[in-house]
Amino acid sequence: GNQIFGLFEPNLSDRANYKLDTMEFRHTVARSFLLSYAFSFASFLLLVLLPYQKQEAQRRKREWSHRPAFGYITCGLVLFAFIYAMTV
């Protein structure tokens, strides 16, 4: 199951909760939808960090600082996420 949605109570993965259809479970389902839409909306907010066109991307490459640590940190985070996804 999903790490975040597994924390919801009553459990979203239990079929019996859907059959019982209690008000508490309806609220849980509503909160899960709100959370998923919040993450989707947050991804749209990060779009402002992307360059508009090739010229701006090239300008950023020329003007912004270059540090190998940024690459190592990025690779480390991707590797950590991969290992975490494979073990959990």
Beta strands, then each sheet from edge to edge (+ up, - down):
end
